[in-house]
Amino acid sequence: MNFSQQSYASTSSQASMGLAYSISTLPPNYSIAPFLSQESSTSVTDQNSPEAFKQNIQIALDQVARVGALARSGLNGIQNAYQAGNNPAQTEADLIALGQTLHTLADFLETTGVGAYPLLPSDPQSAVSGFPTEQHLITEMNREVQFLYEKLKRIQESSGVVAQHLSTLDTTRPKP
């Protein structure tokens, strides 16, 4: 029985490594063993250690790749739904697995704290463009904040117009 098939027992060495995340919720074919050596699982006591962080990042990246693969498979199944040889049960299974994997990934990112950092795609196309600079991230954030501000402003203006119409209707209607 390999490490990924064993049930997760909350041990102090695993919890102290920042792996308090339930390994049993990972897919059955997912193996965390390459990222954990016998020596590191017993000697690392700081959950904020660089080794634990690297392991958590690698697990997160693997899960993101799995989400992408399941999403592509589900989309392909939907697009080819009426083609001969397409199995709707497989498409349904892919979409269910996608939902479960997304939930697992979100839980993992929240539990380990890795979700506070951007996970940049690891494909060669995006590697060419490089990492976004701090200035680029600030510009992007400012643009998103401005969009949300304008949306909220439009909602408030619309609410004001509706309230004004309702008040004029109320004053023009005769009172019994």
Backbone torsions as a table, in degrees:
resi	resn	phi	psi	omega
1	MET	NA	125.0	-179.3
2	ASN	-86.4	174.2	-173.8
3	PHE	-60.7	-38.8	-175.6
4	SER	-72.4	-17.0	179.9
5	GLN	-93.0	-12.1	-179.9
6	GLN	-76.1	149.5	176.2
7	SER	-73.2	150.1	-176.5
8	TYR	-80.6	121.5	174.8
9	ALA	-110.8	128.3	-176.6
10	SER	-72.3	99.9	177.8
11	THR	-107.6	156.7	-176.9
12	SER	-65.9	-32.1	-179.2
13	SER	-70.7	-38.4	178.8
14	GLN	-72.7	-41.8	-179.9
15	ALA	-66.3	-35.6	-179.0
16	SER	-73.2	-17.2	178.0
17	MET	-85.6	1.4	-177.0
18	GLY	84.4	11.9	179.7
19	LEU	-104.2	38.8	177.6
20	ALA	-70.7	-2.1	177.8
21	TYR	-71.3	136.9	-176.4
22	SER	-69.9	110.1	-179.5
23	ILE	-68.6	-23.8	-179.8
24	SER	-67.4	-17.7	179.0
25	THR	-85.0	-7.8	175.7
26	LEU	-72.1	154.3	-179.7
27	PRO	-56.9	150.3	-175.8
28	PRO	-62.6	-27.8	-179.1
29	ASN	-90.3	6.8	-178.8
30	TYR	-91.2	127.4	-178.2
31	SER	-115.5	124.2	177.6
32	ILE	-96.1	-7.7	-174.8
33	ALA	-55.2	-39.5	-179.7
34	PRO	-62.2	-20.7	-175.9
35	PHE	-93.3	-11.8	-179.9
36	LEU	-119.2	120.1	173.6
37	SER	-97.2	159.5	-179.9
38	GLN	-58.8	-39.9	-176.9
39	GLU	-67.2	-43.7	-176.2
40	SER	-71.9	-29.4	-177.8
41	SER	-72.3	-18.4	-180.0
42	THR	-107.4	-21.8	-174.8
43	SER	-97.2	-22.4	-178.3
44	VAL	-83.6	123.5	-179.5
45	THR	-114.6	-12.8	-177.5
46	ASP	-98.7	118.0	-179.6
47	GLN	-69.2	-13.0	178.2
48	ASN	-99.8	14.4	-179.0
49	SER	-70.0	152.8	178.3
50	PRO	-59.8	-34.0	179.9
51	GLU	-65.0	-46.5	179.3
52	ALA	-64.7	-39.2	179.0
53	PHE	-64.1	-43.7	178.1
54	LYS	-62.0	-40.8	178.5
55	GLN	-63.9	-43.7	179.8
56	ASN	-65.2	-39.1	177.3
57	ILE	-63.1	-44.1	-178.9
58	GLN	-63.8	-42.1	178.0
59	ILE	-62.4	-43.8	179.6
60	ALA	-62.9	-43.3	179.0
61	LEU	-63.7	-39.0	177.0
62	ASP	-63.7	-41.5	178.9
63	GLN	-67.4	-37.5	176.6
64	VAL	-63.1	-41.3	177.6
65	ALA	-64.0	-39.2	178.0
66	ARG	-65.0	-41.0	176.8
67	VAL	-60.0	-44.4	178.7
68	GLY	-61.3	-43.2	-179.8
69	ALA	-65.7	-42.9	179.0
70	LEU	-66.8	-37.7	178.5
71	ALA	-65.3	-43.4	177.8
72	ARG	-63.5	-41.8	179.9
73	SER	-64.9	-43.5	178.3
74	GLY	-65.0	-42.6	178.7
75	LEU	-63.9	-42.1	177.9
76	ASN	-62.0	-41.3	178.1
77	GLY	-64.3	-37.9	178.6
78	ILE	-69.8	-43.9	-178.8
79	GLN	-65.7	-32.1	-178.4
80	ASN	-105.1	28.5	-174.7
81	ALA	-59.2	-33.8	-175.6
82	TYR	-101.4	10.4	177.2
83	GLN	-83.3	147.1	177.6
84	ALA	-65.1	139.1	177.8
85	GLY	89.4	-4.9	178.0
86	ASN	-80.9	136.2	-177.7
87	ASN	-105.5	106.8	-179.8
88	PRO	-63.9	-27.2	178.0
89	ALA	-66.2	-36.9	178.0
90	GLN	-67.9	-40.3	177.4
91	THR	-62.0	-44.3	178.9
92	GLU	-62.7	-43.1	179.3
93	ALA	-63.0	-40.4	177.7
94	ASP	-62.9	-41.9	-179.1
95	LEU	-69.7	-36.8	175.8
96	ILE	-66.1	-44.5	178.1
97	ALA	-62.9	-36.4	177.3
98	LEU	-61.9	-46.4	178.6
99	GLY	-60.9	-43.8	179.5
100	GLN	-65.9	-41.1	-179.5
101	THR	-66.8	-39.2	176.7
102	LEU	-62.8	-42.2	178.2
103	HIS	-63.8	-44.8	179.3
104	THR	-61.4	-44.1	-179.9
105	LEU	-63.8	-45.4	179.9
106	ALA	-61.5	-42.3	178.4
107	ASP	-63.8	-43.1	179.8
108	PHE	-63.2	-45.5	-178.9
109	LEU	-63.3	-38.7	179.3
110	GLU	-70.6	-42.5	-176.2
111	THR	-66.7	-43.4	-175.1
112	THR	-86.9	-16.7	-176.7
113	GLY	85.4	-1.9	179.2
114	VAL	-67.3	-25.7	-178.3
115	GLY	-65.8	-11.1	178.0
116	ALA	-77.4	-11.2	-178.7
117	TYR	-110.7	146.4	178.6
118	PRO	-70.7	136.3	174.7
119	LEU	-99.0	103.4	-178.4
120	LEU	-79.1	143.5	-179.9
121	PRO	-60.9	146.4	-177.7
122	SER	-100.8	11.6	179.6
123	ASP	-76.4	154.3	-175.6
124	PRO	-62.4	-30.7	-178.6
125	GLN	-61.2	-45.7	-177.6
126	SER	-79.1	-23.4	179.0
127	ALA	-66.2	-29.9	179.3
128	VAL	-65.6	-39.6	-178.4
129	SER	-71.8	-20.6	177.5
130	GLY	83.0	-178.2	-180.0
131	PHE	-79.8	146.1	177.2
132	PRO	-69.0	142.2	179.2
133	THR	-78.9	165.5	178.5
134	GLU	-62.1	-39.6	179.0
135	GLN	-62.9	-39.9	177.9
136	HIS	-63.6	-42.8	178.8
137	LEU	-64.6	-38.6	178.1
138	ILE	-66.1	-43.1	178.7
139	THR	-62.2	-44.5	179.2
140	GLU	-62.2	-44.2	179.5
141	MET	-64.0	-42.5	179.1
142	ASN	-62.5	-38.9	178.9
143	ARG	-65.5	-42.3	178.8
144	GLU	-66.4	-40.1	177.8
145	VAL	-64.6	-41.8	179.0
146	GLN	-62.5	-40.8	178.1
147	PHE	-61.9	-46.3	-179.8
148	LEU	-65.9	-37.2	177.7
149	TYR	-63.4	-46.1	179.7
150	GLU	-64.4	-37.3	178.1
151	LYS	-64.3	-46.1	178.2
152	LEU	-62.7	-39.9	179.2
153	LYS	-62.6	-42.7	177.7
154	ARG	-63.3	-40.7	178.8
155	ILE	-63.1	-44.2	179.4
156	GLN	-64.8	-41.0	178.0
157	GLU	-64.0	-41.6	178.2
158	SER	-64.1	-39.9	178.0
159	SER	-64.0	-38.4	177.8
160	GLY	-64.3	-41.7	178.9
161	VAL	-63.9	-44.8	179.6
162	VAL	-62.9	-44.0	179.3
163	ALA	-62.5	-39.2	179.2
164	GLN	-65.5	-43.5	177.9
165	HIS	-63.2	-41.3	178.9
166	LEU	-65.3	-37.6	-180.0
167	SER	-70.8	-35.9	177.3
168	THR	-70.7	-35.2	176.8
169	LEU	-65.7	-37.7	-178.5
170	ASP	-68.7	-35.6	-178.1
171	THR	-80.8	-25.6	-179.3
172	THR	-85.2	-17.3	-179.0
173	ARG	-82.5	133.7	179.8
174	PRO	-69.1	144.3	-179.0
175	LYS	-90.3	136.3	-178.7
176	PRO	-74.1	NA	NA
